[in-house]
């Protein structure tokens, strides 16, 4: 008889590697959706700002960098986007 050292889970069986991978994939999918929605909102905010074209261009470039970062490092993109939004909230504009 095979003894499983893991504690019992609801349903009596520990999560399989396949189940754990599915949960990880689900978390990544949710993070992707969150970052995508927040990027969309940030672009709308930048578009609505009453600032010079140069300032809008610089802000849009920062958002494009976040978008590119998301393709290879989603958590880092989420952090950069949070900093970007915080800077917008506090009225900090990019250097010219």
Beta strands, then each sheet from edge to edge (+ up, - down):
end
